[in-house]
Amino acid sequence: MCHVPAILIVLLILVVPARAAPPQLTELSSLESVQKWMYGYRAKPEPGRLPEAIRALNQLGALKDPETARI
């Protein structure tokens, strides 16, 4: 019976870091892919991907100039 809490702790240690990992920029790696995600947002809302989209736009330089930052 003493091993059950130890096993639970080990399982939690293995599972928690996997869930806390930041999302990878896989799909949203180009301006076109971010635009496609934005246009499809109403049909398939994914609010958790907004930070990924903003990071991608920032890395692509799409947010530098306020005049040209609109999509």
C-alpha positions as CSV (number, residue, x, y, z in Angstrom):
1,M,0.0,0.0,0.0
2,C,3.0,2.3,0.5
3,H,3.9,2.0,-3.2
4,V,0.7,3.5,-4.5
5,P,1.4,7.2,-3.5
6,A,5.0,6.8,-4.9
7,I,3.7,5.5,-8.2
8,L,1.1,8.3,-8.4
9,I,3.8,10.9,-7.8
10,V,6.0,9.5,-10.5
11,L,3.2,9.4,-13.0
12,L,2.3,13.1,-12.2
13,I,6.0,14.1,-12.7
14,L,6.0,12.4,-16.1
15,V,2.7,13.8,-17.2
16,V,2.8,17.5,-16.0
17,P,5.9,18.6,-18.0
18,A,4.4,17.2,-21.2
19,R,1.3,19.4,-20.8
20,A,3.2,22.5,-19.8
21,A,5.4,22.5,-22.9
22,P,4.8,25.5,-25.2
23,P,3.2,24.9,-28.5
24,Q,5.4,24.5,-31.5
25,L,5.2,26.8,-34.5
26,T,4.3,24.0,-36.9
27,E,1.2,25.1,-38.9
28,L,1.4,28.8,-38.3
29,S,4.8,29.4,-39.8
30,S,3.9,31.7,-42.7
31,L,1.7,34.7,-43.2
32,E,-0.6,32.7,-45.5
33,S,-1.1,30.0,-42.9
34,V,-1.9,32.5,-40.2
35,Q,-4.4,34.2,-42.5
36,K,-6.0,30.8,-43.3
37,W,-6.3,30.1,-39.5
38,M,-7.8,33.5,-38.9
39,Y,-10.4,33.1,-41.7
40,G,-11.4,29.7,-40.5
41,Y,-11.6,30.8,-36.8
42,R,-15.4,31.2,-36.9
43,A,-15.9,27.6,-38.1
44,K,-13.3,26.2,-35.8
45,P,-12.5,28.5,-32.8
46,E,-9.1,27.8,-31.2
47,P,-8.4,30.6,-28.7
48,G,-5.4,28.7,-27.3
49,R,-3.6,29.2,-30.6
50,L,-3.8,33.0,-30.5
51,P,-0.4,33.5,-28.8
52,E,1.2,31.2,-31.4
53,A,-0.4,33.2,-34.2
54,I,0.8,36.5,-32.7
55,R,4.4,35.1,-32.2
56,A,4.4,33.9,-35.8
57,L,3.2,37.3,-37.1
58,N,5.9,39.0,-35.0
59,Q,8.6,36.7,-36.2
60,L,7.6,37.2,-39.8
61,G,7.7,41.0,-39.3
62,A,4.1,41.5,-40.1
63,L,3.5,43.7,-37.0
64,K,6.4,46.2,-37.4
65,D,4.6,49.0,-39.2
66,P,1.1,49.9,-38.0
67,E,0.1,51.0,-41.5
68,T,1.0,47.6,-43.0
69,A,0.1,45.4,-39.9
70,R,-3.4,44.8,-40.9
71,I,-4.3,41.6,-42.7
